[in-house]
């Protein structure tokens, strides 16, 4: 097993061109969020404890007490909207709310972390929502992902998800030489996967390192990159493995939904979250 992963860390050229910044994207997003949209977000938990969620959301938006850890209020509604704002909302409101909630879950500390909640689900939501919201926000999002990569390790569970997200965004930036960074991602994936062999012995792709409900969001991005002509062989192989993993994973999810129903799946997941918080 390797011990030296220095060459697999995010390339210094990316760090220099996109200086890491934890709050640059969040500050741009929160400046656009009016009280009316916060009220809609506060209603996301079936209208329960709306005022408590709303008061907490205002503190998050205003970055008041940001050194304090996020509690159930407003984390529950942040997570619910992060999964997807209601389809009946105007498109701009959906993308803004999703982006704001996902970004808040990453940058604001909460009960399980001193530095926020770095995990694939929020990153996936940002990768989908931010480009649709405003293309000018892509570079600030890259700076956030660079911040996350600089302060994590190649063997961390979500490192490859964030690294993939960074490559995908660079693909959307003109003149970013993104294929160079795609080669870096493919090499990092190949070398880092063995570190996860104990917990994830089946892992042949970054999507197999952990179970995440956001796999379908990553699949959309993987399939977009697979359409790019003249992909480097190693990176193309990596994307093909990821696409195959997602096809198989989605079939399993659909099977569970067919057996238990969407409502039952959600209630089990919510019950699990509530149990976790009761123990804290």
C-alpha positions in Angstrom: 0.0 0.0 0.0 1.3 3.4 -0.9 2.2 5.9 1.7 3.3 8.9 -0.5 0.3 10.7 -2.1 1.9 14.1 -2.6 1.7 14.0 -6.4 -2.0 13.1 -6.1 -3.0 16.2 -4.3 -4.6 19.0 -6.2 -2.1 20.5 -8.7 -0.5 23.7 -7.5 -1.4 25.4 -10.8 -5.1 25.0 -10.0 -4.5 26.4 -6.5 -2.6 29.4 -7.9 -5.1 30.2 -10.6 -8.2 29.6 -8.4 -7.1 30.6 -4.8 -9.0 28.6 -2.2 -11.8 30.6 -0.6 -14.4 29.1 1.7 -16.9 31.9 1.7 -16.7 33.6 -1.7 -19.5 31.6 -3.2 -21.6 31.7 -0.1 -21.3 35.4 0.2 -22.5 35.9 -3.4 -25.4 33.5 -2.9 -26.6 34.8 0.5 -26.6 38.4 -0.9 -29.3 37.3 -3.3 -31.6 35.5 -0.9 -34.6 37.6 0.2 -36.7 36.9 3.3 -39.5 35.6 1.1 -37.3 32.8 -0.1 -36.0 32.0 3.4 -39.7 31.7 4.4 -40.3 29.1 1.6 -37.2 27.2 2.7 -38.4 27.3 6.4 -41.6 25.6 5.3 -39.7 22.6 3.8 -40.2 20.3 6.7 -43.9 19.9 6.1 -44.5 23.3 7.7 -43.2 22.2 11.1 -41.5 24.7 13.4 -41.4 27.3 10.6 -40.5 30.3 12.8 -37.6 28.5 14.5 -36.3 27.4 11.1 -36.8 30.9 9.7 -35.0 32.6 12.6 -32.1 30.2 12.3 -32.0 30.6 8.5 -31.7 34.4 8.9 -28.7 34.0 11.2 -27.1 31.7 8.6 -27.8 34.1 5.7 -26.4 37.0 7.7 -23.4 34.9 8.9 -24.3 35.7 12.5 -22.7 33.4 15.0 -21.0 31.4 12.2 -18.6 30.0 14.8 -21.6 28.2 16.4 -22.5 24.8 15.1 -25.7 24.3 13.0 -28.4 22.7 15.0 -31.5 20.8 13.8 -32.8 24.3 13.1 -32.2 25.1 10.3 -30.2 22.1 9.2 -33.3 19.9 8.6 -34.7 22.3 6.0 -31.3 23.1 4.5 -30.9 19.4 3.8 -34.4 18.9 2.5 -34.1 21.8 0.0 -30.6 20.8 -0.9 -32.1 17.5 -2.2 -34.3 19.5 -4.4 -36.5 22.6 -4.1 -40.2 22.1 -5.1 -40.8 21.9 -8.8 -43.6 24.5 -8.6 -41.1 27.2 -7.6 -39.8 29.5 -10.3 -36.7 28.1 -11.9 -34.5 30.9 -10.5 -35.8 30.4 -7.0 -35.2 26.6 -7.2 -31.6 27.0 -8.3 -30.9 29.8 -5.8 -32.4 28.0 -2.9 -30.7 24.7 -3.7 -27.3 26.5 -4.2 -27.7 28.5 -0.9 -28.7 25.5 1.1 -26.0 23.2 -0.2 -23.3 25.8 0.2 -24.4 26.6 3.8 -24.2 22.9 4.7 -20.6 22.9 3.5 -19.3 26.2 4.8 -21.1 26.6 8.1 -19.9 24.3 11.0 -22.5 21.9 12.5 -22.7 19.3 15.2 -20.7 16.6 13.3 -17.7 18.7 12.2 -15.6 21.7 13.2 -15.3 22.9 9.6 -18.7 22.2 8.0 -20.1 19.2 6.3 -17.8 18.2 3.4 -19.8 15.4 1.6 -20.7 14.4 -1.9 -24.4 15.2 -1.7 -24.0 19.0 -1.2 -21.2 19.1 -3.8 -23.4 17.3 -6.3 -26.3 19.8 -5.6 -23.9 22.7 -6.2 -22.5 21.2 -9.4 -26.0 20.9 -10.9 -27.6 24.1 -9.6 -24.9 26.8 -9.7 -24.1 26.7 -13.5 -27.8 26.9 -14.2 -28.3 29.8 -11.8 -25.4 32.0 -13.0 -22.4 31.0 -15.1 -20.4 33.8 -13.3 -20.7 31.7 -10.1 -18.7 28.8 -11.6 -15.3 30.2 -10.7 -16.3 31.0 -7.1 -17.5 27.4 -6.8 -14.2 26.2 -8.1 -12.5 28.2 -5.4 -14.7 26.6 -2.8 -13.9 23.1 -4.1 -10.2 24.0 -4.2 -10.5 25.0 -0.5 -12.1 21.7 0.3 -9.4 19.7 -1.6 -6.5 21.7 0.0 -7.8 20.8 3.4 -8.5 17.1 2.8 -6.5 14.0 1.8 -6.7 11.8 -1.3 -7.8 8.9 0.7 -10.7 10.7 2.4 -14.1 9.2 1.3 -15.3 12.3 -0.5 -12.0 13.6 -1.9 -12.6 12.0 -5.3 -16.1 13.3 -5.6 -14.9 16.9 -4.9 -11.9 16.3 -7.3 -14.3 15.1 -10.0 -16.4 18.2 -9.4 -13.4 20.5 -9.8 -12.5 18.8 -13.1 -16.1 19.0 -14.4 -16.3 22.8 -13.6 -12.9 23.4 -15.2 -14.3 21.7 -18.3 -16.9 24.5 -18.4 -14.4 27.3 -18.0 -12.9 28.6 -21.3 -9.2 28.1 -21.6 -8.8 26.1 -18.3 -6.9 23.2 -19.9 -9.3 20.9 -18.2 -8.0 17.7 -19.8 -4.7 18.1 -18.0 -6.6 18.1 -14.7 -8.8 15.2 -16.0 -5.6 13.2 -16.2 -4.7 14.1 -12.7 -8.2 13.0 -11.5 -7.9 9.6 -13.3 -4.4 9.0 -11.8 -5.6 10.0 -8.3 -8.7 7.7 -8.6 -6.5 4.7 -9.7 -4.0 5.2 -6.9 -6.4 6.1 -4.1 -9.0 3.4 -4.6 -6.9 0.7 -2.8 -7.0 2.8 0.4 -10.8 2.1 0.5 -10.5 -1.6 -0.1 -11.3 -2.5 3.6 -14.6 -0.7 3.7 -15.4 -0.8 0.0 -13.8 -3.9 -1.5 -16.0 -3.7 -4.6 -14.8 -0.2 -5.5 -13.6 0.1 -9.1 -14.8 3.7 -9.5 -15.1 6.8 -7.3 -18.8 6.4 -7.2 -18.4 3.1 -5.4 -16.5 4.6 -2.5 -19.6 5.6 -0.6 -23.3 5.3 -0.9 -24.9 8.6 -1.7 -28.4 9.5 -2.8 -26.8 12.0 -5.2 -25.4 9.4 -7.5 -27.9 10.3 -10.1 -26.7 13.9 -10.1 -23.1 12.8 -10.6 -24.2 10.4 -13.4 -25.6 13.4 -15.4 -22.2 15.0 -15.2 -20.3 11.8 -16.0 -22.5 11.3 -19.1 -21.9 14.9 -20.2 -18.2 14.4 -20.1 -18.4 11.0 -21.9 -19.9 12.9 -24.9 -16.7 15.0 -25.2 -14.6 13.8 -28.2 -11.0 12.7 -27.9 -11.0 12.1 -24.2 -7.7 10.8 -22.8 -8.0 7.0 -22.5 -7.5 6.7 -18.8 -10.0 9.4 -18.0 -12.6 8.0 -20.5 -12.2 4.6 -18.8 -12.8 6.2 -15.4 -16.0 7.9 -16.6 -17.2 4.6 -18.3 -16.7 2.7 -15.0 -18.6 5.4 -13.1 -21.4 5.4 -15.6 -21.7 1.6 -15.3 -21.6 1.8 -11.5 -24.4 4.3 -11.6 -26.6 2.3 -13.9 -26.3 -0.7 -11.5 -26.8 1.5 -8.4 -29.9 3.2 -9.9 -31.5 -0.2 -10.6 -31.1 -1.1 -6.9 -32.6 2.1 -5.7 -35.6 1.7 -8.1 -36.0 -1.8 -6.8 -36.2 -0.6 -3.2 -38.7 2.1 -4.1 -40.9 -0.4 -5.9 -40.9 -2.7 -2.8 -41.2 -0.1 0.0 -42.6 3.0 -1.7 -41.0 6.5 -1.8 -42.8 7.6 1.4 -41.6 4.6 3.4 -38.0 5.1 2.2 -38.2 8.8 3.2 -39.7 8.1 6.6 -36.9 5.5 7.4 -34.2 8.0 6.4 -35.8 10.8 8.5 -36.2 8.5 11.5 -32.5 7.6 11.3 -31.6 11.3 11.2 -33.7 12.0 14.2 -32.2 9.1 16.2 -28.7 10.5 15.5 -29.6 13.9 16.8 -31.3 12.6 19.9 -28.0 10.9 20.9 -26.0 14.2 20.5 
